[in-house]
Amino acid sequence: MLTGELKNKVDKIWETLWTAGISNPLTVIEQLNCLLFIKGLDDEHN
């Protein structure tokens, strides 16, 4: 289950992608997955 803070962060990213013209939900989910993967790599590197 999403907490309020996490849900707000996801909603903000979703809105940013929507504003940028990425309106296909599957594309948005794909982009979110890529961002989370890259963040995980960065966290592991640090």
mmCIF entry with sequence, helices, sheets and N, C-alpha, C, O atoms, coordinates in Angstrom:
data_MODEL
# 
_entry.id   MODEL 
# 
_entity.id                         1 
_entity.type                       polymer 
_entity.pdbx_number_of_molecules   1 
# 
_entity_poly.entity_id                      1 
_entity_poly.type                           'polypeptide(L)' 
_entity_poly.nstd_linkage                   no 
_entity_poly.nstd_monomer                   no 
_entity_poly.pdbx_seq_one_letter_code       MLTGELKNKVDKIWETLWTAGISNPLTVIEQLNCLLFIKGLDDEHN 
_entity_poly.pdbx_seq_one_letter_code_can   MLTGELKNKVDKIWETLWTAGISNPLTVIEQLNCLLFIKGLDDEHN 
_entity_poly.pdbx_strand_id                 A 
# 
loop_
_entity_poly_seq.entity_id 
_entity_poly_seq.num 
_entity_poly_seq.mon_id 
_entity_poly_seq.hetero 
1 1  MET n 
1 2  LEU n 
1 3  THR n 
1 4  GLY n 
1 5  GLU n 
1 6  LEU n 
1 7  LYS n 
1 8  ASN n 
1 9  LYS n 
1 10 VAL n 
1 11 ASP n 
1 12 LYS n 
1 13 ILE n 
1 14 TRP n 
1 15 GLU n 
1 16 THR n 
1 17 LEU n 
1 18 TRP n 
1 19 THR n 
1 20 ALA n 
1 21 GLY n 
1 22 ILE n 
1 23 SER n 
1 24 ASN n 
1 25 PRO n 
1 26 LEU n 
1 27 THR n 
1 28 VAL n 
1 29 ILE n 
1 30 GLU n 
1 31 GLN n 
1 32 LEU n 
1 33 ASN n 
1 34 CYS n 
1 35 LEU n 
1 36 LEU n 
1 37 PHE n 
1 38 ILE n 
1 39 LYS n 
1 40 GLY n 
1 41 LEU n 
1 42 ASP n 
1 43 ASP n 
1 44 GLU n 
1 45 HIS n 
1 46 ASN n 
# 
_struct_asym.id          A 
_struct_asym.entity_id   1 
# 
loop_
_struct_conf.conf_type_id 
_struct_conf.id 
_struct_conf.pdbx_PDB_helix_id 
_struct_conf.beg_label_comp_id 
_struct_conf.beg_label_asym_id 
_struct_conf.beg_label_seq_id 
_struct_conf.pdbx_beg_PDB_ins_code 
_struct_conf.end_label_comp_id 
_struct_conf.end_label_asym_id 
_struct_conf.end_label_seq_id 
_struct_conf.pdbx_end_PDB_ins_code 
_struct_conf.beg_auth_comp_id 
_struct_conf.beg_auth_asym_id 
_struct_conf.beg_auth_seq_id 
_struct_conf.end_auth_comp_id 
_struct_conf.end_auth_asym_id 
_struct_conf.end_auth_seq_id 
_struct_conf.pdbx_PDB_helix_class 
_struct_conf.details 
_struct_conf.pdbx_PDB_helix_length 
HELX_P HELX_P1 AA1 GLY A 4  ? THR A 19 ? GLY A 4  THR A 19 1 ? 16 
HELX_P HELX_P2 AA2 PRO A 25 ? HIS A 45 ? PRO A 25 HIS A 45 1 ? 21 
# 
_struct_conf_type.id          HELX_P 
_struct_conf_type.criteria    ? 
_struct_conf_type.reference   ? 
# 
loop_
_atom_site.group_PDB 
_atom_site.id 
_atom_site.type_symbol 
_atom_site.label_atom_id 
_atom_site.label_alt_id 
_atom_site.label_comp_id 
_atom_site.label_asym_id 
_atom_site.label_entity_id 
_atom_site.label_seq_id 
_atom_site.pdbx_PDB_ins_code 
_atom_site.Cartn_x 
_atom_site.Cartn_y 
_atom_site.Cartn_z 
_atom_site.occupancy 
_atom_site.B_iso_or_equiv 
_atom_site.pdbx_formal_charge 
_atom_site.auth_seq_id 
_atom_site.auth_comp_id 
_atom_site.auth_asym_id 
_atom_site.auth_atom_id 
_atom_site.pdbx_PDB_model_num 
ATOM 1   N N  . MET A 1 1  ? 0.840  -1.177 0.000   1.00 0.00 ? 1  MET A N  1 
ATOM 2   C CA . MET A 1 1  ? 0.000  0.000  0.000   1.00 0.00 ? 1  MET A CA 1 
ATOM 3   C C  . MET A 1 1  ? 0.891  1.248  0.000   1.00 0.00 ? 1  MET A C  1 
ATOM 4   O O  . MET A 1 1  ? 1.929  1.284  0.660   1.00 0.00 ? 1  MET A O  1 
ATOM 5   N N  . LEU A 1 2  ? 0.475  2.242  -0.733  1.00 0.00 ? 2  LEU A N  1 
ATOM 6   C CA . LEU A 1 2  ? 1.236  3.485  -0.810  1.00 0.00 ? 2  LEU A CA 1 
ATOM 7   C C  . LEU A 1 2  ? 0.923  4.389  0.378   1.00 0.00 ? 2  LEU A C  1 
ATOM 8   O O  . LEU A 1 2  ? -0.235 4.585  0.748   1.00 0.00 ? 2  LEU A O  1 
ATOM 9   N N  . THR A 1 3  ? 1.977  4.927  0.957   1.00 0.00 ? 3  THR A N  1 
ATOM 10  C CA . THR A 1 3  ? 1.768  5.904  2.021   1.00 0.00 ? 3  THR A CA 1 
ATOM 11  C C  . THR A 1 3  ? 1.441  7.245  1.381   1.00 0.00 ? 3  THR A C  1 
ATOM 12  O O  . THR A 1 3  ? 1.622  7.421  0.177   1.00 0.00 ? 3  THR A O  1 
ATOM 13  N N  . GLY A 1 4  ? 0.966  8.179  2.175   1.00 0.00 ? 4  GLY A N  1 
ATOM 14  C CA . GLY A 1 4  ? 0.597  9.492  1.655   1.00 0.00 ? 4  GLY A CA 1 
ATOM 15  C C  . GLY A 1 4  ? 1.771  10.203 1.003   1.00 0.00 ? 4  GLY A C  1 
ATOM 16  O O  . GLY A 1 4  ? 1.630  10.794 -0.068  1.00 0.00 ? 4  GLY A O  1 
ATOM 17  N N  . GLU A 1 5  ? 2.939  10.144 1.655   1.00 0.00 ? 5  GLU A N  1 
ATOM 18  C CA . GLU A 1 5  ? 4.119  10.830 1.132   1.00 0.00 ? 5  GLU A CA 1 
ATOM 19  C C  . GLU A 1 5  ? 4.579  10.205 -0.184  1.00 0.00 ? 5  GLU A C  1 
ATOM 20  O O  . GLU A 1 5  ? 4.884  10.918 -1.140  1.00 0.00 ? 5  GLU A O  1 
ATOM 21  N N  . LEU A 1 6  ? 4.629  8.873  -0.232  1.00 0.00 ? 6  LEU A N  1 
ATOM 22  C CA . LEU A 1 6  ? 5.057  8.193  -1.456  1.00 0.00 ? 6  LEU A CA 1 
ATOM 23  C C  . LEU A 1 6  ? 4.065  8.434  -2.591  1.00 0.00 ? 6  LEU A C  1 
ATOM 24  O O  . LEU A 1 6  ? 4.460  8.664  -3.734  1.00 0.00 ? 6  LEU A O  1 
ATOM 25  N N  . LYS A 1 7  ? 2.770  8.378  -2.263  1.00 0.00 ? 7  LYS A N  1 
ATOM 26  C CA . LYS A 1 7  ? 1.744  8.621  -3.283  1.00 0.00 ? 7  LYS A CA 1 
ATOM 27  C C  . LYS A 1 7  ? 1.872  10.025 -3.856  1.00 0.00 ? 7  LYS A C  1 
ATOM 28  O O  . LYS A 1 7  ? 1.721  10.220 -5.062  1.00 0.00 ? 7  LYS A O  1 
ATOM 29  N N  . ASN A 1 8  ? 2.150  11.006 -2.998  1.00 0.00 ? 8  ASN A N  1 
ATOM 30  C CA . ASN A 1 8  ? 2.323  12.378 -3.473  1.00 0.00 ? 8  ASN A CA 1 
ATOM 31  C C  . ASN A 1 8  ? 3.522  12.497 -4.400  1.00 0.00 ? 8  ASN A C  1 
ATOM 32  O O  . ASN A 1 8  ? 3.467  13.220 -5.394  1.00 0.00 ? 8  ASN A O  1 
ATOM 33  N N  . LYS A 1 9  ? 4.602  11.797 -4.086  1.00 0.00 ? 9  LYS A N  1 
ATOM 34  C CA . LYS A 1 9  ? 5.787  11.837 -4.943  1.00 0.00 ? 9  LYS A CA 1 
ATOM 35  C C  . LYS A 1 9  ? 5.502  11.215 -6.314  1.00 0.00 ? 9  LYS A C  1 
ATOM 36  O O  . LYS A 1 9  ? 5.888  11.760 -7.348  1.00 0.00 ? 9  LYS A O  1 
ATOM 37  N N  . VAL A 1 10 ? 4.824  10.072 -6.303  1.00 0.00 ? 10 VAL A N  1 
ATOM 38  C CA . VAL A 1 10 ? 4.477  9.412  -7.564  1.00 0.00 ? 10 VAL A CA 1 
ATOM 39  C C  . VAL A 1 10 ? 3.529  10.288 -8.372  1.00 0.00 ? 10 VAL A C  1 
ATOM 40  O O  . VAL A 1 10 ? 3.688  10.413 -9.586  1.00 0.00 ? 10 VAL A O  1 
ATOM 41  N N  . ASP A 1 11 ? 2.548  10.895 -7.716  1.00 0.00 ? 11 ASP A N  1 
ATOM 42  C CA . ASP A 1 11 ? 1.609  11.783 -8.406  1.00 0.00 ? 11 ASP A CA 1 
ATOM 43  C C  . ASP A 1 11 ? 2.327  12.980 -9.021  1.00 0.00 ? 11 ASP A C  1 
ATOM 44  O O  . ASP A 1 11 ? 1.987  13.406 -10.125 1.00 0.00 ? 11 ASP A O  1 
ATOM 45  N N  . LYS A 1 12 ? 3.315  13.522 -8.318  1.00 0.00 ? 12 LYS A N  1 
ATOM 46  C CA . LYS A 1 12 ? 4.059  14.666 -8.837  1.00 0.00 ? 12 LYS A CA 1 
ATOM 47  C C  . LYS A 1 12 ? 4.857  14.273 -10.086 1.00 0.00 ? 12 LYS A C  1 
ATOM 48  O O  . LYS A 1 12 ? 4.888  15.014 -11.069 1.00 0.00 ? 12 LYS A O  1 
ATOM 49  N N  . ILE A 1 13 ? 5.501  13.104 -10.036 1.00 0.00 ? 13 ILE A N  1 
ATOM 50  C CA . ILE A 1 13 ? 6.257  12.626 -11.207 1.00 0.00 ? 13 ILE A CA 1 
ATOM 51  C C  . ILE A 1 13 ? 5.298  12.364 -12.367 1.00 0.00 ? 13 ILE A C  1 
ATOM 52  O O  . ILE A 1 13 ? 5.577  12.720 -13.512 1.00 0.00 ? 13 ILE A O  1 
ATOM 53  N N  . TRP A 1 14 ? 4.159  11.733 -12.051 1.00 0.00 ? 14 TRP A N  1 
ATOM 54  C CA . TRP A 1 14 ? 3.151  11.443 -13.086 1.00 0.00 ? 14 TRP A CA 1 
ATOM 55  C C  . TRP A 1 14 ? 2.692  12.739 -13.749 1.00 0.00 ? 14 TRP A C  1 
ATOM 56  O O  . TRP A 1 14 ? 2.588  12.811 -14.973 1.00 0.00 ? 14 TRP A O  1 
ATOM 57  N N  . GLU A 1 15 ? 2.418  13.759 -12.941 1.00 0.00 ? 15 GLU A N  1 
ATOM 58  C CA . GLU A 1 15 ? 1.963  15.041 -13.469 1.00 0.00 ? 15 GLU A CA 1 
ATOM 59  C C  . GLU A 1 15 ? 3.045  15.705 -14.337 1.00 0.00 ? 15 GLU A C  1 
ATOM 60  O O  . GLU A 1 15 ? 2.746  16.307 -15.368 1.00 0.00 ? 15 GLU A O  1 
ATOM 61  N N  . THR A 1 16 ? 4.289  15.583 -13.906 1.00 0.00 ? 16 THR A N  1 
ATOM 62  C CA . THR A 1 16 ? 5.399  16.142 -14.688 1.00 0.00 ? 16 THR A CA 1 
ATOM 63  C C  . THR A 1 16 ? 5.488  15.467 -16.050 1.00 0.00 ? 16 THR A C  1 
ATOM 64  O O  . THR A 1 16 ? 5.637  16.142 -17.069 1.00 0.00 ? 16 THR A O  1 
ATOM 65  N N  . LEU A 1 17 ? 5.398  14.144 -16.074 1.00 0.00 ? 17 LEU A N  1 
ATOM 66  C CA . LEU A 1 17 ? 5.457  13.421 -17.350 1.00 0.00 ? 17 LEU A CA 1 
ATOM 67  C C  . LEU A 1 17 ? 4.244  13.765 -18.216 1.00 0.00 ? 17 LEU A C  1 
ATOM 68  O O  . LEU A 1 17 ? 4.372  13.920 -19.430 1.00 0.00 ? 17 LEU A O  1 
ATOM 69  N N  . TRP A 1 18 ? 3.063  13.883 -17.592 1.00 0.00 ? 18 TRP A N  1 
ATOM 70  C CA . TRP A 1 18 ? 1.844  14.235 -18.335 1.00 0.00 ? 18 TRP A CA 1 
ATOM 71  C C  . TRP A 1 18 ? 2.005  15.614 -18.978 1.00 0.00 ? 18 TRP A C  1 
ATOM 72  O O  . TRP A 1 18 ? 1.654  15.808 -20.142 1.00 0.00 ? 18 TRP A O  1 
ATOM 73  N N  . THR A 1 19 ? 2.539  16.565 -18.213 1.00 0.00 ? 19 THR A N  1 
ATOM 74  C CA . THR A 1 19 ? 2.745  17.924 -18.711 1.00 0.00 ? 19 THR A CA 1 
ATOM 75  C C  . THR A 1 19 ? 3.741  17.940 -19.860 1.00 0.00 ? 19 THR A C  1 
ATOM 76  O O  . THR A 1 19 ? 3.636  18.761 -20.771 1.00 0.00 ? 19 THR A O  1 
ATOM 77  N N  . ALA A 1 20 ? 4.713  17.022 -19.812 1.00 0.00 ? 20 ALA A N  1 
ATOM 78  C CA . ALA A 1 20 ? 5.725  16.934 -20.863 1.00 0.00 ? 20 ALA A CA 1 
ATOM 79  C C  . ALA A 1 20 ? 5.184  16.264 -22.129 1.00 0.00 ? 20 ALA A C  1 
ATOM 80  O O  . ALA A 1 20 ? 5.876  16.198 -23.145 1.00 0.00 ? 20 ALA A O  1 
ATOM 81  N N  . GLY A 1 21 ? 3.943  15.766 -22.064 1.00 0.00 ? 21 GLY A N  1 
ATOM 82  C CA . GLY A 1 21 ? 3.328  15.196 -23.249 1.00 0.00 ? 21 GLY A CA 1 
ATOM 83  C C  . GLY A 1 21 ? 3.312  13.673 -23.276 1.00 0.00 ? 21 GLY A C  1 
ATOM 84  O O  . GLY A 1 21 ? 2.904  13.079 -24.274 1.00 0.00 ? 21 GLY A O  1 
ATOM 85  N N  . ILE A 1 22 ? 3.747  13.036 -22.200 1.00 0.00 ? 22 ILE A N  1 
ATOM 86  C CA . ILE A 1 22 ? 3.712  11.570 -22.134 1.00 0.00 ? 22 ILE A CA 1 
ATOM 87  C C  . ILE A 1 22 ? 2.408  11.190 -21.452 1.00 0.00 ? 22 ILE A C  1 
ATOM 88  O O  . ILE A 1 22 ? 2.312  11.180 -20.225 1.00 0.00 ? 22 ILE A O  1 
ATOM 89  N N  . SER A 1 23 ? 1.408  10.877 -22.264 1.00 0.00 ? 23 SER A N  1 
ATOM 90  C CA . SER A 1 23 ? 0.077  10.648 -21.712 1.00 0.00 ? 23 SER A CA 1 
ATOM 91  C C  . SER A 1 23 ? -0.328 9.181  -21.695 1.00 0.00 ? 23 SER A C  1 
ATOM 92  O O  . SER A 1 23 ? -1.367 8.834  -21.133 1.00 0.00 ? 23 SER A O  1 
ATOM 93  N N  . ASN A 1 24 ? 0.476  8.318  -22.301 1.00 0.00 ? 24 ASN A N  1 
ATOM 94  C CA . ASN A 1 24 ? 0.164  6.896  -22.298 1.00 0.00 ? 24 ASN A CA 1 
ATOM 95  C C  . ASN A 1 24 ? 0.574  6.313  -20.944 1.00 0.00 ? 24 ASN A C  1 
ATOM 96  O O  . ASN A 1 24 ? 1.750  6.371  -20.587 1.00 0.00 ? 24 ASN A O  1 
ATOM 97  N N  . PRO A 1 25 ? -0.370 5.755  -20.187 1.00 0.00 ? 25 PRO A N  1 
ATOM 98  C CA . PRO A 1 25 ? -0.030 5.231  -18.862 1.00 0.00 ? 25 PRO A CA 1 
ATOM 99  C C  . PRO A 1 25 ? 1.074  4.181  -18.874 1.00 0.00 ? 25 PRO A C  1 
ATOM 100 O O  . PRO A 1 25 ? 1.881  4.132  -17.946 1.00 0.00 ? 25 PRO A O  1 
ATOM 101 N N  . LEU A 1 26 ? 1.126  3.347  -19.899 1.00 0.00 ? 26 LEU A N  1 
ATOM 102 C CA . LEU A 1 26 ? 2.180  2.333  -19.970 1.00 0.00 ? 26 LEU A CA 1 
ATOM 103 C C  . LEU A 1 26 ? 3.553  2.970  -20.141 1.00 0.00 ? 26 LEU A C  1 
ATOM 104 O O  . LEU A 1 26 ? 4.536  2.492  -19.576 1.00 0.00 ? 26 LEU A O  1 
ATOM 105 N N  . THR A 1 27 ? 3.624  4.033  -20.909 1.00 0.00 ? 27 THR A N  1 
ATOM 106 C CA . THR A 1 27 ? 4.883  4.751  -21.087 1.00 0.00 ? 27 THR A CA 1 
ATOM 107 C C  . THR A 1 27 ? 5.311  5.407  -19.788 1.00 0.00 ? 27 THR A C  1 
ATOM 108 O O  . THR A 1 27 ? 6.494  5.409  -19.448 1.00 0.00 ? 27 THR A O  1 
ATOM 109 N N  . VAL A 1 28 ? 4.353  5.962  -19.064 1.00 0.00 ? 28 VAL A N  1 
ATOM 110 C CA . VAL A 1 28 ? 4.671  6.597  -17.779 1.00 0.00 ? 28 VAL A CA 1 
ATOM 111 C C  . VAL A 1 28 ? 5.207  5.554  -16.803 1.00 0.00 ? 28 VAL A C  1 
ATOM 112 O O  . VAL A 1 28 ? 6.203  5.801  -16.122 1.00 0.00 ? 28 VAL A O  1 
ATOM 113 N N  . ILE A 1 29 ? 4.567  4.406  -16.727 1.00 0.00 ? 29 ILE A N  1 
ATOM 114 C CA . ILE A 1 29 ? 5.025  3.342  -15.832 1.00 0.00 ? 29 ILE A CA 1 
ATOM 115 C C  . ILE A 1 29 ? 6.413  2.868  -16.237 1.00 0.00 ? 29 ILE A C  1 
ATOM 116 O O  . ILE A 1 29 ? 7.259  2.617  -15.378 1.00 0.00 ? 29 ILE A O  1 
ATOM 117 N N  . GLU A 1 30 ? 6.655  2.745  -17.539 1.00 0.00 ? 30 GLU A N  1 
ATOM 118 C CA . GLU A 1 30 ? 7.971  2.347  -18.026 1.00 0.00 ? 30 GLU A CA 1 
ATOM 119 C C  . GLU A 1 30 ? 9.034  3.362  -17.602 1.00 0.00 ? 30 GLU A C  1 
ATOM 120 O O  . GLU A 1 30 ? 10.120 2.981  -17.164 1.00 0.00 ? 30 GLU A O  1 
ATOM 121 N N  . GLN A 1 31 ? 8.726  4.639  -17.733 1.00 0.00 ? 31 GLN A N  1 
ATOM 122 C CA . GLN A 1 31 ? 9.669  5.687  -17.347 1.00 0.00 ? 31 GLN A CA 1 
ATOM 123 C C  . GLN A 1 31 ? 9.922  5.674  -15.834 1.00 0.00 ? 31 GLN A C  1 
ATOM 124 O O  . GLN A 1 31 ? 11.058 5.850  -15.393 1.00 0.00 ? 31 GLN A O  1 
ATOM 125 N N  . LEU A 1 32 ? 8.864  5.467  -15.042 1.00 0.00 ? 32 LEU A N  1 
ATOM 126 C CA . LEU A 1 32 ? 9.021  5.378  -13.594 1.00 0.00 ? 32 LEU A CA 1 
ATOM 127 C C  . LEU A 1 32 ? 9.918  4.199  -13.217 1.00 0.00 ? 32 LEU A C  1 
ATOM 128 O O  . LEU A 1 32 ? 10.764 4.317  -12.330 1.00 0.00 ? 32 LEU A O  1 
ATOM 129 N N  . ASN A 1 33 ? 9.734  3.067  -13.888 1.00 0.00 ? 33 ASN A N  1 
ATOM 130 C CA . ASN A 1 33 ? 10.578 1.899  -13.630 1.00 0.00 ? 33 ASN A CA 1 
ATOM 131 C C  . ASN A 1 33 ? 12.037 2.199  -13.942 1.00 0.00 ? 33 ASN A C  1 
ATOM 132 O O  . ASN A 1 33 ? 12.926 1.816  -13.182 1.00 0.00 ? 33 ASN A O  1 
ATOM 133 N N  . CYS A 1 34 ? 12.288 2.874  -15.043 1.00 0.00 ? 34 CYS A N  1 
ATOM 134 C CA . CYS A 1 34 ? 13.664 3.238  -15.400 1.00 0.00 ? 34 CYS A CA 1 
ATOM 135 C C  . CYS A 1 34 ? 14.267 4.164  -14.354 1.00 0.00 ? 34 CYS A C  1 
ATOM 136 O O  . CYS A 1 34 ? 15.417 3.983  -13.954 1.00 0.00 ? 34 CYS A O  1 
ATOM 137 N N  . LEU A 1 35 ? 13.498 5.159  -13.907 1.00 0.00 ? 35 LEU A N  1 
ATOM 138 C CA . LEU A 1 35 ? 13.996 6.087  -12.891 1.00 0.00 ? 35 LEU A CA 1 
ATOM 139 C C  . LEU A 1 35 ? 14.308 5.362  -11.584 1.00 0.00 ? 35 LEU A C  1 
ATOM 140 O O  . LEU A 1 35 ? 15.328 5.635  -10.951 1.00 0.00 ? 35 LEU A O  1 
ATOM 141 N N  . LEU A 1 36 ? 13.436 4.442  -11.177 1.00 0.00 ? 36 LEU A N  1 
ATOM 142 C CA . LEU A 1 36 ? 13.675 3.690  -9.946  1.00 0.00 ? 36 LEU A CA 1 
ATOM 143 C C  . LEU A 1 36 ? 14.892 2.788  -10.075 1.00 0.00 ? 36 LEU A C  1 
ATOM 144 O O  . LEU A 1 36 ? 15.656 2.646  -9.120  1.00 0.00 ? 36 LEU A O  1 
ATOM 145 N N  . PHE A 1 37 ? 15.085 2.180  -11.233 1.00 0.00 ? 37 PHE A N  1 
ATOM 146 C CA . PHE A 1 37 ? 16.247 1.322  -11.467 1.00 0.00 ? 37 PHE A CA 1 
ATOM 147 C C  . PHE A 1 37 ? 17.531 2.135  -11.396 1.00 0.00 ? 37 PHE A C  1 
ATOM 148 O O  . PHE A 1 37 ? 18.503 1.724  -10.762 1.00 0.00 ? 37 PHE A O  1 
ATOM 149 N N  . ILE A 1 38 ? 17.527 3.292  -12.050 1.00 0.00 ? 38 ILE A N  1 
ATOM 150 C CA . ILE A 1 38 ? 18.711 4.155  -12.041 1.00 0.00 ? 38 ILE A CA 1 
ATOM 151 C C  . ILE A 1 38 ? 18.994 4.650  -10.619 1.00 0.00 ? 38 ILE A C  1 
ATOM 152 O O  . ILE A 1 38 ? 20.152 4.720  -10.207 1.00 0.00 ? 38 ILE A O  1 
ATOM 153 N N  . LYS A 1 39 ? 17.949 4.991  -9.873  1.00 0.00 ? 39 LYS A N  1 
ATOM 154 C CA . LYS A 1 39 ? 18.147 5.425  -8.482  1.00 0.00 ? 39 LYS A CA 1 
ATOM 155 C C  . LYS A 1 39 ? 18.737 4.296  -7.655  1.00 0.00 ? 39 LYS A C  1 
ATOM 156 O O  . LYS A 1 39 ? 19.618 4.530  -6.828  1.00 0.00 ? 39 LYS A O  1 
ATOM 157 N N  . GLY A 1 40 ? 18.264 3.080  -7.866  1.00 0.00 ? 40 GLY A N  1 
ATOM 158 C CA . GLY A 1 40 ? 18.808 1.930  -7.145  1.00 0.00 ? 40 GLY A CA 1 
ATOM 159 C C  . GLY A 1 40 ? 20.280 1.722  -7.451  1.00 0.00 ? 40 GLY A C  1 
ATOM 160 O O  . GLY A 1 40 ? 21.070 1.430  -6.553  1.00 0.00 ? 40 GLY A O  1 
ATOM 161 N N  . LEU A 1 41 ? 20.650 1.871  -8.717  1.00 0.00 ? 41 LEU A N  1 
ATOM 162 C CA . LEU A 1 41 ? 22.063 1.757  -9.091  1.00 0.00 ? 41 LEU A CA 1 
ATOM 163 C C  . LEU A 1 41 ? 22.892 2.849  -8.433  1.00 0.00 ? 41 LEU A C  1 
ATOM 164 O O  . LEU A 1 41 ? 24.002 2.599  -7.963  1.00 0.00 ? 41 LEU A O  1 
ATOM 165 N N  . ASP A 1 42 ? 22.352 4.054  -8.404  1.00 0.00 ? 42 ASP A N  1 
ATOM 166 C CA . ASP A 1 42 ? 23.072 5.177  -7.795  1.00 0.00 ? 42 ASP A CA 1 
ATOM 167 C C  . ASP A 1 42 ? 23.244 4.961  -6.289  1.00 0.00 ? 42 ASP A C  1 
ATOM 168 O O  . ASP A 1 42 ? 24.312 5.220  -5.735  1.00 0.00 ? 42 ASP A O  1 
ATOM 169 N N  . ASP A 1 43 ? 22.191 4.488  -5.640  1.00 0.00 ? 43 ASP A N  1 
ATOM 170 C CA . ASP A 1 43 ? 22.272 4.222  -4.200  1.00 0.00 ? 43 ASP A CA 1 
ATOM 171 C C  . ASP A 1 43 ? 23.297 3.130  -3.905  1.00 0.00 ? 43 ASP A C  1 
ATOM 172 O O  . ASP A 1 43 ? 24.042 3.213  -2.929  1.00 0.00 ? 43 ASP A O  1 
ATOM 173 N N  . GLU A 1 44 ? 23.327 2.110  -4.755  1.00 0.00 ? 44 GLU A N  1 
ATOM 174 C CA . GLU A 1 44 ? 24.288 1.014  -4.561  1.00 0.00 ? 44 GLU A CA 1 
ATOM 175 C C  . GLU A 1 44 ? 25.717 1.500  -4.783  1.00 0.00 ? 44 GLU A C  1 
ATOM 176 O O  . GLU A 1 44 ? 26.640 1.081  -4.083  1.00 0.00 ? 44 GLU A O  1 
ATOM 177 N N  . HIS A 1 45 ? 25.890 2.379  -5.754  1.00 0.00 ? 45 HIS A N  1 
ATOM 178 C CA . HIS A 1 45 ? 27.220 2.911  -6.063  1.00 0.00 ? 45 HIS A CA 1 
ATOM 179 C C  . HIS A 1 45 ? 27.745 3.769  -4.923  1.00 0.00 ? 45 HIS A C  1 
ATOM 180 O O  . HIS A 1 45 ? 28.936 3.740  -4.614  1.00 0.00 ? 45 HIS A O  1 
ATOM 181 N N  . ASN A 1 46 ? 26.855 4.535  -4.298  1.00 0.00 ? 46 ASN A N  1 
ATOM 182 C CA . ASN A 1 46 ? 27.267 5.417  -3.200  1.00 0.00 ? 46 ASN A CA 1 
ATOM 183 C C  . ASN A 1 46 ? 27.380 4.617  -1.936  1.00 0.00 ? 46 ASN A C  1 
ATOM 184 O O  . ASN A 1 46 ? 27.715 5.166  -0.887  1.00 0.00 ? 46 ASN A O  1 
# 
